[in-house]
Amino acid sequence: MLNDAIKCPGLTNGTNEIHALARELPKRISIFFYKKTMPFASVVFIGGTGTGKSTLFNTFLGENLSETGVERPKTCGPIVYIHKDCRFDNNFPFPAIKIERHFPEYFRKSPASGAPGSMIVIEHDRKDLSHLILADTPDLDSVDGENRQTAENLYLLSDVVIFVTSQEKYADEVPYQFLRNIIQEKKPYFFLINKVRENFNKEEVLNVMKSQGVSPLRERTWLIPFEPSAPLNMLSEYPGFNDLLDHFSEELSKKKIKGIKKRQFLRDSEDLKTGIGRLLNLLEMEKRAADKWHLRLNSIIEETSSVLIEEEQKRFSAKSREYLSMEIKRLFTKYDLLARPRRCIKEIIISPLRVFGLIKKSKVKRGKEALLDLQQKIDLTPVRTSIERLNRLVLEKLSPQDEYSPLFMELRKPGLVLTNEEIMVCVKEEQERLAAWLEKRFEELSECLPKGKKWGIYSTSILWGMLILSVEAVAGGGFSVLDAVLDSAIAPFITKGAVELFAYHEIQKIARELAKRYQDGLLSVVYFQSKRYEKCLESLMTKEEDVAALKKLVSTL
């Protein structure tokens, strides 16, 4: 359904109009294509409470089929008079309305009053009305909202309107505004002022209405006298009413119906094109506003990421640099380079943690296991602080001011903002990917070194020690200076041997990529949160295929 497909976040002033059009257009489109296939002309009697619609409806038909009386309301559901061969319920645009079919004889003893949510269809076999569908409707100003909506829906279905008011009610606000709409929409109408008494002046009424902005045509305005008893018989004898019937029959003859429907079809088509065009323009404005929203979000993301990296780098102090050099020196000098490494790995793993205040006694772990153990000790406070800052900036700078707009409400729904647990899981996943990558790079480096030599820089334990030290340096915020630190710390222990130099340069390359990957891993949490915001906005936008379908629909009207 169009109503479900058309969405907007509420970034422009056209939000309410978009929602109104999305509610209104599906009904109008269904009615348009329904009327396009209907060869019959639909005539509806519409008016306010107590104006005598049902009485005039019965008089037009010459039968007392719709209940009348002083109690209000009398017509609680539409009463439709239709030829038995008219299958008007095929593709009827209001499927929720229950249709009850009867013959006139069923109501001659007890006229129909209808019921909310249902439509009584009285089938006849009269040739003079075989091309028309006549409907008595509930009151326009009914206190029952369903009754009012039914009357308005039947008006939309109509080709001709018989608008009924009375001497007392012709200037009432609701019917008055409805008559204004009928005239503005250029729908054929008959304006009947019912229950008029002697000395009631048509010209005076028309002048009063004109002064208030409504100008029904004089030749379409009819005065119907007040007949308190037996109105059906009395009105049928009134010359003015017979003139009305003659005019009605002439104007709505079988010959003229096609022209009326064609003109109405063209007007409805233009109205629909205008409505859909307006909706498309409003949706395009929302799309442009959404594009700007994305740019502002990206700016906030960049700002948040820069602050996070800056805060991380502050953690890598001069003391950390000095300590890293000391540990590298210890790593190279503590080994018997011609023998199997002794117990240096423990110092490699444990010592950096001592600098960062994370020292705990534990059994020695090697390789990837040691790397994964480090992730448990990573301080997530800077990341959490950055996410909190990001969320605050989004609400301050990207949330609409209107608290009823869809985006305003969606940005504040539970589940949109990352929890501490989700942040921890996200960081853990990134660290596991980093550890897997580092292990693979170590294996590749080891395979490139001579198999028969276990000395110098390409000792397996020393390689792992260097890589783990690199991780510790990066985790401490040193990703921007890691390369220089490693270079100054390792260089004194490197000879000019080709293999040693190869390993040395490879360690530097790995360390540089490690720094970038670790930094990207931290920022991935920020990007993950930003993706949630992007999806939040995307879920409130009308899909491109639905916009394309609207444009295609316009071309078929």
URDAMO-V240866 format. One record per pair of residues at least 4 apart in sequence whose ideal C-beta (glycine too) atoms are under 8 Angstrom apart, sorted by sequence separation. I is the first residue (numbers start at 1). J is the second residue. D is the distance in whole Angstrom. If there is no record, write none. Layout:
<<I:J:D> <I:J:D>>
This chain:
<<1:5:7> <2:6:6> <8:12:8> <11:15:8> <14:18:6> <15:19:7> <16:20:6> <17:21:6> <18:22:6> <19:23:7> <20:24:6> <21:25:5> <22:26:8> <23:27:8> <24:28:6> <25:29:6> <26:30:6> <27:31:6> <28:32:6> <29:33:7> <30:34:6> <31:35:6> <32:36:6> <33:37:7> <34:38:6> <38:42:8> <47:51:4> <52:56:6> <53:57:6> <54:58:6> <55:59:6> <56:60:6> <57:61:7> <58:62:8> <61:65:6> <64:68:8> <75:79:7> <82:86:5> <88:92:7> <102:106:4> <104:108:6> <107:111:5> <114:118:7> <126:130:7> <138:142:5> <144:148:7> <145:149:6> <146:150:6> <147:151:7> <148:152:6> <149:153:6> <150:154:6> <151:155:7> <152:156:7> <153:157:7> <154:158:6> <165:169:5> <166:170:7> <172:176:6> <173:177:6> <174:178:6> <175:179:6> <176:180:7> <177:181:7> <178:182:7> <179:183:7> <180:184:6> <181:185:6> <196:200:4> <201:205:7> <202:206:6> <203:207:6> <204:208:6> <205:209:6> <206:210:6> <207:211:6> <208:212:7> <210:214:7> <216:220:6> <217:221:7> <227:231:4> <230:234:6> <231:235:5> <232:236:7> <233:237:7> <234:238:7> <238:242:7> <239:243:6> <240:244:7> <241:245:7> <242:246:6> <243:247:6> <244:248:6> <245:249:6> <246:250:6> <247:251:6> <248:252:6> <249:253:7> <252:256:7> <253:257:7> <256:260:6> <257:261:6> <258:262:6> <259:263:6> <260:264:6> <261:265:6> <262:266:7> <263:267:7> <264:268:6> <265:269:6> <266:270:7> <267:271:6> <268:272:6> <269:273:6> <270:274:6> <271:275:6> <272:276:6> <273:277:6> <274:278:6> <275:279:6> <276:280:6> <277:281:6> <278:282:6> <279:283:6> <280:284:6> <281:285:7> <282:286:7> <283:287:6> <284:288:7> <285:289:6> <286:290:6> <287:291:7> <288:292:7> <289:293:6> <290:294:7> <291:295:7> <292:296:6> <293:297:6> <294:298:6> <295:299:7> <296:300:7> <297:301:6> <298:302:6> <299:303:6> <300:304:6> <301:305:6> <302:306:6> <303:307:7> <304:308:6> <305:309:6> <306:310:6> <307:311:6> <308:312:6> <309:313:6> <310:314:7> <311:315:8> <312:316:8> <316:320:5> <317:321:7> <318:322:6> <319:323:6> <320:324:6> <321:325:7> <322:326:6> <323:327:6> <324:328:7> <325:329:6> <326:330:6> <327:331:6> <328:332:7> <329:333:6> <330:334:5> <331:335:7> <341:345:7> <343:347:7> <344:348:6> <345:349:6> <346:350:6> <347:351:5> <348:352:8> <349:353:7> <350:354:7> <351:355:7> <352:356:7> <354:358:8> <365:369:4> <366:370:6> <367:371:7> <368:372:6> <369:373:6> <370:374:7> <371:375:8> <373:377:8> <374:378:7> <380:384:6> <381:385:6> <382:386:6> <383:387:7> <384:388:6> <385:389:6> <386:390:6> <387:391:6> <388:392:6> <389:393:6> <390:394:6> <391:395:7> <392:396:6> <393:397:6> <394:398:5> <395:399:5> <404:408:7> <405:409:7> <406:410:6> <407:411:6> <408:412:7> <409:413:7> <412:416:8> <418:422:5> <419:423:7> <420:424:6> <421:425:6> <422:426:6> <423:427:6> <424:428:6> <425:429:6> <426:430:7> <427:431:6> <428:432:6> <429:433:7> <430:434:6> <431:435:6> <432:436:6> <433:437:6> <434:438:6> <435:439:6> <436:440:6> <437:441:6> <438:442:6> <439:443:6> <440:444:6> <441:445:6> <442:446:6> <443:447:6> <444:448:7> <445:449:7> <449:453:7> <454:458:8> <455:459:7> <458:462:7> <459:463:7> <460:464:7> <461:465:6> <462:466:6> <463:467:7> <464:468:6> <465:469:6> <466:470:6> <467:471:7> <468:472:7> <469:473:6> <470:474:6> <471:475:6> <472:476:6> <474:478:6> <478:482:5> <481:485:6> <482:486:6> <483:487:6> <484:488:6> <485:489:6> <486:490:6> <487:491:6> <490:494:6> <496:500:8> <497:501:7> <498:502:6> <499:503:6> <500:504:6> <501:505:6> <502:506:6> <503:507:6> <504:508:7> <505:509:6> <506:510:6> <507:511:6> <508:512:6> <509:513:6> <510:514:6> <511:515:7> <512:516:7> <513:517:6> <514:518:6> <515:519:6> <516:520:6> <517:521:6> <518:522:7> <519:523:6> <520:524:6> <522:526:8> <523:527:6> <524:528:6> <525:529:7> <526:530:6> <527:531:6> <528:532:7> <529:533:7> <530:534:6> <531:535:6> <532:536:6> <533:537:7> <534:538:6> <535:539:6> <536:540:7> <537:541:7> <542:546:5> <543:547:7> <544:548:6> <545:549:6> <546:550:7> <547:551:7> <548:552:6> <549:553:6> <550:554:7> <551:555:7> <552:556:7> <553:557:7> <10:15:4> <47:52:8> <58:63:6> <69:74:6> <92:97:7> <102:107:7> <107:112:5> <114:119:7> <124:129:7> <129:134:7> <142:147:4> <165:170:4> <170:175:8> <171:176:6> <182:187:5> <200:205:8> <209:214:5> <210:215:5> <216:221:5> <229:234:8> <236:241:7> <251:256:6> <252:257:6> <315:320:8> <316:321:7> <353:358:4> <354:359:4> <365:370:4> <393:398:8> <394:399:7> <400:405:4> <403:408:5> <404:409:8> <411:416:7> <418:423:5> <453:458:7> <454:459:6> <457:462:6> <458:463:7> <473:478:4> <474:479:5> <495:500:5> <496:501:7> <542:547:6> <8:14:8> <47:53:5> <58:64:5> <68:74:6> <82:88:6> <114:120:5> <138:144:7> <142:148:5> <155:161:7> <169:175:7> <170:176:8> <183:189:7> <209:215:7> <235:241:5> <236:242:8> <250:256:8> <335:341:6> <336:342:7> <353:359:5> <402:408:6> <403:409:8> <410:416:7> <454:460:7> <457:463:8> <473:479:8> <494:500:6> <8:15:6> <35:42:8> <46:53:7> <58:65:6> <67:74:5> <92:99:7> <141:148:7> <165:172:8> <182:189:5> <193:200:8> <209:216:7> <227:234:4> <335:342:7> <353:360:7> <400:407:5> <401:408:8> <478:485:7> <494:501:7> <45:53:5> <57:65:8> <58:66:6> <66:74:8> <67:75:7> <80:88:8> <112:120:5> <139:147:6> <140:148:6> <227:235:6> <252:260:7> <334:342:8> <365:373:6> <399:407:7> <400:408:5> <418:426:7> <450:458:8> <474:482:6> <45:54:8> <57:66:5> <66:75:6> <138:147:4> <139:148:8> <142:151:8> <193:202:8> <206:215:8> <335:344:6> <350:359:7> <399:408:6> <449:458:4> <473:482:5> <8:18:5> <58:68:7> <89:99:6> <102:112:8> <112:122:7> <138:148:7> <165:175:6> <206:216:7> <225:235:8> <334:344:5> <494:504:5> <8:19:8> <45:56:7> <140:151:5> <224:235:7> <6:18:7> <45:57:5> <54:66:4> <138:150:5> <139:151:7> <140:152:8> <163:175:8> <179:191:7> <193:205:7> <206:218:6> <350:362:8> <399:411:5> <446:458:8> <470:482:6> <473:485:7> <54:67:7> <55:68:5> <66:79:5> <137:150:7> <138:151:5> <225:238:6> <331:344:6> <334:347:8> <398:411:8> <473:486:8> <54:68:5> <65:79:7> <137:151:4> <165:179:8> <224:238:8> <330:344:8> <446:460:7> <490:504:6> <6:21:8> <107:122:7> <163:178:8> <203:218:8> <206:221:6> <225:240:8> <349:364:7> <6:22:4> <52:68:8> <65:81:7> <106:122:8> <163:179:6> <202:218:7> <205:221:8> <224:240:7> <331:347:8> <349:365:7> <395:411:6> <470:486:7> <137:154:5> <223:240:7> <224:241:6> <330:347:7> <331:348:6> <394:411:7> <395:412:8> <446:463:7> <490:507:7> <100:118:6> <102:120:7> <104:122:6> <137:155:8> <222:240:7> <346:364:4> <445:463:7> <3:22:5> <98:117:6> <99:118:7> <100:119:7> <102:121:7> <103:122:7> <104:123:8> <135:154:6> <163:182:6> <202:221:6> <345:364:6> <358:377:5> <2:22:6> <3:23:6> <54:74:6> <61:81:6> <97:117:7> <98:118:4> <99:119:5> <100:120:5> <101:121:5> <102:122:6> <103:123:6> <104:124:6> <224:244:8> <327:347:8> <466:486:8> <54:75:6> <96:117:7> <97:118:7> <98:119:7> <100:121:7> <102:123:7> <103:124:8> <161:182:6> <202:223:6> <327:348:7> <343:364:7> <345:366:6> <349:370:5> <353:374:8> <356:377:8> <442:463:6> <486:507:7> <487:508:7> <50:72:6> <53:75:7> <57:79:7> <97:119:5> <99:121:6> <101:123:6> <222:244:5> <442:464:7> <486:508:6> <2:25:6> <3:26:5> <49:72:5> <135:158:8> <155:178:8> <170:193:6> <200:223:6> <2:26:4> <49:73:6> <114:138:7> <327:351:6> <349:373:8> <353:377:6> <466:490:8> <1:26:6> <54:79:8> <191:216:4> <327:352:7> <345:370:8> <349:374:8> <442:467:6> <483:508:6> <486:511:5> <161:187:6> <163:189:6> <165:191:8> <167:193:6> <191:217:8> <391:417:5> <441:467:8> <2:29:7> <160:187:7> <161:188:7> <162:189:7> <163:190:7> <165:192:7> <166:193:7> <167:194:8> <168:195:7> <189:216:8> <196:223:5> <116:144:7> <159:187:8> <160:188:5> <161:189:4> <162:190:5> <163:191:5> <164:192:5> <165:193:6> <166:194:5> <167:195:6> <193:221:7> <196:224:7> <197:225:8> <324:352:8> <483:511:6> <117:146:7> <158:187:7> <159:188:7> <160:189:7> <161:190:7> <163:192:7> <165:194:7> <166:195:4> <167:196:5> <191:220:5> <193:222:7> <195:224:7> <196:225:6> <197:226:6> <323:352:8> <438:467:6> <482:511:5> <483:512:5> <116:146:5> <160:190:8> <162:192:6> <164:194:6> <166:196:8> <167:197:7> <190:220:6> <191:221:5> <192:222:5> <193:223:5> <194:224:5> <195:225:8> <196:226:6> <387:417:8> <482:512:7> <116:147:6> <141:172:7> <183:214:7> <189:220:6> <191:222:7> <193:224:7> <195:226:4> <387:418:6> <89:121:8> <183:215:7> <190:222:7> <192:224:6> <194:226:8> <323:355:5> <482:514:8> <483:515:7> <79:112:5> <141:174:4> <167:200:6> <176:209:8> <180:213:7> <183:216:6> <438:471:7> <457:490:8> <482:515:5> <116:150:8> <140:174:6> <141:175:6> <180:214:5> <79:114:6> <140:175:6> <170:205:6> <179:214:6> <320:355:6> <480:515:7> <77:113:8> <78:114:6> <176:212:8> <319:355:8> <384:420:6> <387:423:6> <457:493:7> <479:515:4> <76:113:6> <77:114:3> <171:208:7> <179:216:7> <434:471:8> <457:494:6> <470:507:8> <478:515:8> <479:516:7> <75:113:6> <76:114:5> <77:115:5> <140:178:6> <171:209:7> <176:214:7> <65:104:6> <74:113:6> <75:114:6> <76:115:5> <77:116:6> <80:119:6> <82:121:6> <84:123:4> <170:209:7> <384:423:6> <456:495:7> <479:518:6> <76:116:6> <77:117:7> <80:120:7> <82:122:7> <83:123:7> <84:124:7> <380:420:8> <383:423:6> <463:503:7> <467:507:7> <470:510:7> <474:514:6> <479:519:5> <63:104:6> <77:118:5> <78:119:5> <79:120:5> <80:121:5> <81:122:5> <82:123:6> <83:124:6> <84:125:6> <171:212:7> <456:497:7> <458:499:7> <466:507:5> <470:511:4> <474:515:5> <40:82:8> <65:107:5> <77:119:6> <78:120:7> <80:122:7> <82:124:7> <83:125:7> <458:500:7> <40:83:8> <65:108:8> <67:110:8> <68:111:7> <77:120:7> <79:122:7> <81:124:7> <83:126:7> <380:423:6> <456:499:8> <457:500:5> <467:510:7> <471:514:7> <475:518:7> <64:108:7> <67:111:4> <86:130:8> <380:424:6> <383:427:7> <456:500:5> <463:507:7> <467:511:8> <470:514:5> <474:518:4> <63:108:7> <66:111:6> <67:112:6> <85:130:7> <88:133:6> <458:503:5> <470:515:8> <474:519:8> <40:86:5> <65:111:6> <66:112:6> <67:113:4> <83:129:7> <453:499:8> <457:503:5> <64:111:6> <65:112:6> <66:113:8> <83:130:4> <86:133:7> <380:427:6> <456:503:8> <457:504:6> <467:514:8> <471:518:8> <40:88:7> <81:129:7> <83:131:8> <378:427:7> <450:499:6> <38:88:7> <449:499:6> <457:507:8> <82:133:5> <81:133:7> <82:134:8> <192:244:8> <375:427:7> <58:111:8> <80:133:6> <81:134:4> <97:150:8> <375:428:6> <378:431:7> <449:502:8> <37:91:7> <80:134:7> <81:135:7> <190:244:7> <448:502:7> <449:503:6> <80:135:5> <79:135:7> <80:136:8> <375:431:4> <34:91:6> <65:122:6> <78:135:5> <79:136:4> <374:431:8> <375:432:8> <33:91:8> <34:92:7> <78:136:7> <190:248:7> <445:503:7> <448:506:8> <34:93:5> <78:137:5> <94:153:6> <167:226:8> <372:431:7> <78:138:7> <371:431:8> <372:432:7> <375:435:8> <75:136:6> <77:138:7> <445:506:5> <31:93:5> <75:137:7> <76:138:6> <445:507:8> <30:93:4> <75:138:5> <188:251:8> <371:434:8> <372:435:5> <75:139:7> <93:157:7> <371:435:4> <73:138:6> <445:510:7> <27:93:7> <73:139:5> <72:139:8> <368:435:5> <371:438:6> <61:129:8> <76:144:8> <368:436:7> <371:439:7> <442:510:8> <73:142:6> <441:510:5> <66:136:5> <77:147:8> <312:382:6> <368:438:8> <73:144:8> <76:147:7> <311:382:5> <368:439:4> <78:150:6> <188:260:6> <367:439:7> <438:510:7> <441:513:8> <61:134:7> <77:150:7> <60:134:7> <73:147:7> <308:382:6> <311:385:8> <308:383:7> <311:386:8> <367:442:8> <78:154:6> <188:264:8> <438:514:7> <57:134:7> <187:264:7> <308:386:4> <57:136:4> <307:386:6> <187:267:8> <434:514:8> <437:517:7> <186:267:6> <305:386:8> <54:136:6> <185:267:7> <304:386:5> <307:389:7> <53:136:6> <434:517:6> <53:137:7> <434:518:6> <304:389:6> <53:139:8> <185:271:8> <304:390:5> <434:521:6> <433:521:8> <43:132:6> <45:134:7> <301:390:7> <304:393:7> <41:131:6> <42:132:8> <43:133:7> <44:134:8> <45:135:7> <49:139:4> <300:390:6> <303:393:8> <431:521:7> <40:131:6> <41:132:5> <42:133:5> <43:134:5> <44:135:5> <45:136:5> <46:137:5> <48:139:6> <430:521:3> <39:131:8> <40:132:6> <41:133:7> <43:135:7> <45:137:6> <47:139:7> <48:140:6> <49:141:6> <160:252:6> <430:522:8> <40:133:5> <42:135:7> <44:137:6> <47:140:6> <48:141:5> <49:142:7> <300:393:5> <46:140:6> <300:394:7> <370:464:8> <374:468:8> <427:521:7> <430:524:6> <427:522:8> <430:525:8> <297:394:7> <300:397:7> <367:464:6> <371:468:7> <374:471:6> <378:475:6> <159:257:8> <300:398:7> <366:464:7> <370:468:6> <374:472:7> <426:524:7> <427:525:6> <426:525:5> <160:260:7> <371:471:6> <159:260:6> <296:397:6> <297:398:6> <374:475:7> <60:162:8> <159:261:6> <296:398:6> <423:525:6> <426:528:6> <46:151:6> <159:264:5> <293:398:6> <56:162:7> <418:525:7> <46:154:8> <56:164:6> <46:155:6> <44:154:5> <418:528:7> <44:155:6> <53:164:5> <418:529:5> <42:154:8> <52:164:6> <417:529:7> <44:157:7> <51:164:5> <44:158:4> <51:165:5> <52:166:7> <340:454:8> <418:532:7> <42:157:5> <43:158:7> <46:161:6> <51:166:5> <417:532:8> <42:158:5> <43:159:7> <44:160:8> <46:162:7> <47:163:6> <50:166:7> <345:461:6> <348:464:7> <352:468:8> <356:472:8> <416:532:6> <42:159:5> <43:160:5> <44:161:6> <45:162:5> <46:163:6> <47:164:4> <48:165:6> <338:455:6> <344:461:6> <348:465:4> <352:469:7> <416:533:8> <41:159:4> <42:160:7> <43:161:8> <44:162:7> <46:164:7> <47:165:6> <48:166:8> <51:169:6> <337:455:5> <341:459:6> <344:462:8> <41:160:6> <43:162:6> <45:164:6> <50:169:7> <337:456:6> <341:460:7> <345:464:7> <349:468:6> <353:472:8> <356:475:8> <49:169:8> <132:252:6> <341:461:4> <345:465:6> <348:468:6> <352:472:4> <356:476:6> <416:536:6> <48:169:5> <128:249:8> <341:462:7> <344:465:6> <348:469:6> <352:473:8> <355:476:8> <35:157:7> <337:459:7> <411:533:8> <34:157:8> <131:254:5> <35:159:7> <48:172:6> <51:175:8> <335:459:6> <352:476:8> <31:156:5> <132:257:8> <332:457:8> <411:536:7> <27:153:7> <31:157:6> <48:174:7> <131:257:6> <335:461:7> <410:536:5> <48:175:4> <335:462:7> <28:156:7> <47:175:6> <27:156:7> <407:536:8> <410:539:7> <332:462:7> <407:537:7> <410:540:6> <331:462:6> <46:178:7> <407:540:6> <331:465:5> <406:540:5> <331:466:7> <398:533:8> <56:192:6> <390:526:6> <56:194:6> <328:466:7> <331:469:7> <387:525:7> <391:529:7> <55:194:8> <383:522:6> <386:525:8> <387:526:7> <390:529:6> <394:533:6> <386:526:6> <390:530:7> <328:469:7> <52:194:4> <327:469:6> <383:525:5> <387:529:6> <51:194:6> <52:195:6> <383:526:8> <51:195:8> <324:469:7> <324:472:8> <324:473:6> <320:473:7> <324:478:8> <320:476:5> <316:473:7> <320:477:8> <321:478:8> <320:478:6> <328:486:8> <316:476:5> <321:481:7> <325:485:7> <329:489:7> <315:476:6> <316:477:4> <324:485:6> <328:489:4> <332:493:4> <315:477:3> <316:478:4> <324:486:8> <328:490:6> <68:231:8> <314:477:7> <325:488:7> <329:492:8> <313:477:5> <316:480:8> <321:485:6> <325:489:4> <329:493:8> <312:477:4> <313:478:8> <316:481:6> <324:489:6> <328:493:8> <311:477:8> <313:479:7> <312:479:7> <313:480:5> <56:224:7> <64:232:6> <52:224:8> <59:231:7> <59:232:6> <58:232:6> <62:236:7> <55:231:5> <59:235:5> <55:232:7> <59:236:6> <52:231:8> <56:235:8> <55:235:8> <59:241:7> <60:245:7> <60:248:7> <312:519:8> <43:252:7> <309:519:6> <312:522:7> <41:252:6> <309:522:8> <308:522:6> <309:523:8> <308:523:7> <41:257:5> <40:257:8> <305:523:5> <308:526:7> <41:260:6> <41:261:6> <305:526:5> <304:526:6> <301:526:6> <35:261:8> <301:527:7> <35:264:8> <36:265:7> <301:530:5> <35:265:7> <298:530:8> <35:268:7> <297:530:6> <32:268:5> <297:533:6> <32:269:7> <297:534:7> <28:268:8> <32:272:6> <294:534:7> <28:271:8> <29:272:7> <294:537:8> <28:272:6> <293:537:6> <25:272:8> <28:275:7> <290:537:6> <25:275:6> <24:275:7> <25:276:7> <290:541:6> <21:275:6> <25:279:7> <287:541:7> <286:541:7> <286:542:8> <21:278:7> <22:279:7> <21:279:5> <283:542:5> <17:278:8> <18:279:7> <21:282:7> <18:282:5> <283:547:6> <17:282:6> <18:283:7> <280:547:7> <14:282:4> <18:286:7> <12:282:7> <280:550:6> <14:285:6> <15:286:8> <279:550:7> <280:551:7> <14:286:7> <6:279:7> <12:285:5> <8:282:8> <12:286:6> <276:550:6> <280:554:8> <8:283:7> <11:286:6> <6:283:7> <9:286:7> <12:289:5> <276:553:7> <277:554:7> <8:286:5> <11:289:4> <276:554:5> <11:290:6> <9:290:7> <273:554:6> <276:557:8> <11:293:6> <9:293:8> <273:557:5> <272:557:5> <269:557:5> <15:402:7> <11:400:6> <10:400:5> <15:405:6> <9:400:8> <15:406:8> <10:402:6> <11:405:8> <10:405:3> <9:405:7> <10:406:5> <11:407:7> <9:406:5> <10:407:5> <8:406:7> <9:407:4> <10:408:7> <7:406:7> <9:410:8> <29:553:7> <32:557:7> <9:537:6> <10:540:8> <9:540:4> <7:539:8> <8:540:7> <9:541:7> <7:540:5> <8:541:7> <7:541:6> <8:542:7> <7:542:5> <6:542:5> <5:542:7> <5:543:7> <6:546:7> <5:546:4> <2:546:8> <5:549:8> <2:550:8>>
